[in-house]
Amino acid sequence: MMLAWLFFSCLAFSQTTPYEVYAIKYGSLVHDSLAVKKENDSVSIDFMVWLVRGNGKSILMDAGYLYSFVSARDFDMIDDFRPDSTLQKLTVRNEDITDIILSYQHLANVNNADQFPNAQVWVQKDDYNYFTTTAWQKGGVNSEFNRREVRKLIELHTNGRVTLIEGYNKEIIPGVKMFPGARQPVLPQCALVKTDLGNMALASDNVWIYYNSSFVTPAPTFSSFDANGYVKSMQKMQMLVADEKFILPGYDSASFSKFPVITEGVIRVR
């Protein structure tokens, strides 16, 4: 009964026209690839943002980071473009972005959020509270966070540009639903988007690479606050989409060979 409720509730979007979804690469790891399992398989890692267009909206899933910020150099990245400048390939200006959905508050997700002056920023309430308070108290875990990003997100909130989300299967924008992922101690989230090919799950940090969703496991190369919650999140995503190819990982360069290329570094997911 619970599985049936989840399936049908995911279909019950508000009446909207289908969205278009694009992935836009703005950087790659310096090293060609990362090993992901003992059989010597490897995967190339790209950093990207997702653009969701339709219904009078231009929505970003995550905001990316500015390489000029010193902490970003810890990624050992080849920086191809600023995340906001990559949007020009689709004739989208910074001021055209209406919404930014933060899947997580890591540098690579949040750093560039203040570059879009008209965007409303959507954050899970529990995730925001952990990032801005609990993580910095005794017993908190903040090694993946940056104090400058905390101040930036608090300032955006103070200026009325942050909306805190509560709940599961929450439609925050017509045709876009949010699903929190692993529970402890933060709530990385995925977005479920209504398209003409069915629902697409923009997984971001909930599925780092295709290996994770294919084997329903965290990759040994990466770490997770909550490995069990990470696996459960992927299992839920598999129920949210009609075709598993529409579970879109956050950092796998293979995405750029799976879907039509619009221009260099830009694909349309279809």
N, C-alpha and C positions, 0 to 999 in steps of 0.2 A: 504493500500500500504506500509506504514512504517513497519508494522508487518511482511509482506511478505519479504521485503528487509532484515530485521534483521534476519529472519529465514534462508533464503538462503545464506546470507553472512556468517553466522556462519558455514554453511556446506562447504564453499569454502576454506578449508585449502590447503596449499601447499601439493604436493604429498609426503607423508611420510608413513612409516609403523606405525601401531598403537603402542601407548605407553602402558606400564604397570604402574599402580598407586598403591602405598602402603601408608598406614598410620602407623606411628611409635610413640607410646606413650613414653614420657619420664618423666611424673610426673602427680600427681593427687592432687586435693584439699584435705586438711586434713579432712574437714568435709565431711561426706558421700555423701551429696546431697545439692542442692539448690532448694528451692521452686520456681516454675515458674508461678503459677496461683492460684486463690482463691480455686479451688477444691482440694487443697492439693497435686496436682501432684508435682513431683520433678524429678530432673535429676542429675546424677553424672557427675562431670566435670573432664575431662582429658586434659592435655596439650600434643600436638603432632606436629610433622612435617610430611610433605608429600614428598615422593620420587617418581619422574616420570622418568622412564627408557625406553630408546629406541633411535634409530637413532643416536647412538654414544654419547648420552647425559645421564647424571645423574643429574637431576634437583631437587632442593629442593624448595618447597613452604614454605617460612618462615624458620628461622634458629634456633628458640628456644632461651632459655636463660641458663646461667650457674648459678646454685643455690648458688654457693659460692659468687656471687655478692650480696652485702648487700641489695640493693633495691629489689631483687627478693624475699626476705623473707616476704615482704608485702603480697605476694600471699597466705601465710599460706599453703605451699605445702608439700606434701610428695614427696621427690625427688627420683625417681627410678634410673635414669641414666642421664649422660650428653647427650644432644641431639646428639652430634657427635658420642659418643660411641655407641648409639643405632643402628647406621647404620652398625656396625660390625655384627649385627644379619643377615644382608643381604650381608655379605662379601663386603661391600662398605667402602673404606677408605676415610678420609677427603680429600685427594688430588684427589680422583676420581670425586668429585662433580664439574661439569662444570658450573653450573648456580644456582643462588639463586634468587627467585622472592619474594620480600618483599611486602606482602599485606598491610602492615601498619608499622609505625615506633614505635610502643609500644615496651617496653622491651622484652616481650615474643616473639616478631617477629624478632627483629633485633640483640639482644645481642650477639648471637653466630656467627654472619656473618663473623667475621674475623678469624674463626677457619678453614676455607676452603681455602687454599692458591691459588688454581687454578680457583676459581669460579668467574664468572662475576655476578655482583649484579644488578638486574633490579628494578627500582623504578619509580613510576609516577613522572613526573617533578614537577607538582604543589604540590604534596605531599612532595617531597624533599625540595622544596623552603619553604613551610610552616614550616616543621619540623626544618630546619636549620636556618631560619631567622624570619619569621613573628610571629611564635608562641612565640618568646621571646621578641617581641616588645610590646609597650603599646597597650592594647586591645587584644593581642593574648591569646590563650588558650594553656597552656602547662602542665597542671596538670598530664596528662597521659604520659608525655615524661621525658627523663632523659638527662642531659647535657653530661654525659659521652658517651651516645649512639650517640648524635649529633656529638661529636668530632670524634668518631669512623667512622661514615658514611662519614663525610667530608674527613677524611684521606683516606678511600677506594676510594673515588671519585678522590682525588688528585693523587692517584697512578694509575689512569686509570682503575679502576675495577668496576666503577658504570656506568651503561647506563640509561639515563633518558628517560622515555617513554612519548609520547604525543599521544592523540587520543583515540577513542573508537573502539572496535572490531579490535585491533591492533595485528597482528601476529608478535611476537617478536622472536620466534624460530619456525622453521617449525613444524606445528602440535600443537602449543601452542599459544593461543590468550589471550589478556588482556582486561578486562572490568572494568573501574572504577566504584565504588559504590557511596555511599552518597557523596554529593558535598561540604557541608559546615561544617567546614572550610578545611577539608582534604579529601582525595580521597582513602579510603580503596578499594582495588581492588580484583577481583576474576580472576582465570585462567581457561580458557576453554581448555581442553586437549582432543585430538583425541585418542580414544581407539577402540579396536575391538568390544566393546559393544555400541559404539556411543560416543557422547560427554559427558565428565564429568566436572562439575563445582567445582573447589576447592575454596570454598567460604571464608574460614578463617574468618576474622572479619566481613564479610558481612552477615554471618549467624552463630550466636554463637552456637545455639543448634537446634535440629530438631523441637522443639516447634516453633521457629521463622518462619521457612519456612512452617510448617503445618498450622499455623494460620495467616501467612503473617503479623506478628506484632513483634516489639521488645518485649522481655521478661521483665516483671516488675522488675526483679532482677537486670538487667543490664541497663546501660545508653548509650546514643548515642548522638554524636554531632548533628545529623540531622535525627530525627526519620522518617520524611516523605521520605527523600532520602534513608534511610535504607530499608523502605518498597518497594519503587520503584525498588531498586536494586534487591531485592528478586523476584519481579514480572518479571523482565527482565531475571533473571536466569532461571525461570520456562519455558521461551520460548527458552532458549539456549540448553536444554537437551531433549532427547526423553523420558526419564523416570526420574521422580523427585527423585527417590532414589539415583540418581547420582549427586544431589546437596549435597555436603559434608560439613557439618558444622565444625566450627573450634575447638569446645571444648566438644562435646557430647560423653560420654563413650559408648553410645548405638551403635556407629559405630562398636565397637569390637564384637558385637553380630549379626550384620547385614551382615557381609562379612567374607569370609574364613580366618581363623587364620593360619598364616605361622609359627609363633613361639610366645612365650609369649610377648605381647605388640606390635605385628606386624600383620597387616592384608593386604591382597591384595583386592583392591576394584574391584569387578566383580560380 
